[in-house]
Amino acid sequence: MDSDAAIIALSALAQPTRLATFKLLIGHEPGGLPAGEIARTFDVPQNTMSAHLAILARAGLVRADRQSRQIIYRAEIGGLRTLMLFLAQDCCAGSPELCAPLIAELAC
């Protein structure tokens, strides 16, 4: 990931509804959620939610899969992983023990 892609991803998450949507989708992996259900969860009009989801998708943080007549949105775990690795790439000046608490907190 380069700086431009990281800025796009961070910008996509720098809005309350999009951040909440991304966190909701992370919590519903691997099944994902239909767009309408996401919109109802946050009491947001469906066209507004579609715009939010499109921004997250362009940032590589969510993906859409058509299942019959529904579009199911899922968190793009690979995009999240890439962003997190980019942010921590130069972590701890070569002293991995300093990053151990962060890694421990991220472990399921």
Sequence and secondary structure as in RCSB ss.txt:
>XXXX:A:sequence
MDSDAAIIALSALAQPTRLATFKLLIGHEPGGLPAGEIARTFDVPQNTMSAHLAILARAGLVRADRQSRQIIYRA
EIGGLRTLMLFLAQDCCAGSPELCAPLIAELAC
>XXXX:A:secstr
  HHHHHHHHHHHSSHHHHHHHHHHHHTTTT EEHHHHHHHTT  HHHHHHHHHHHHHTTSEEEEEETTEEEEEE
 HHHHHHHHHHHHTTGGGG GGGTHHHHHHH  
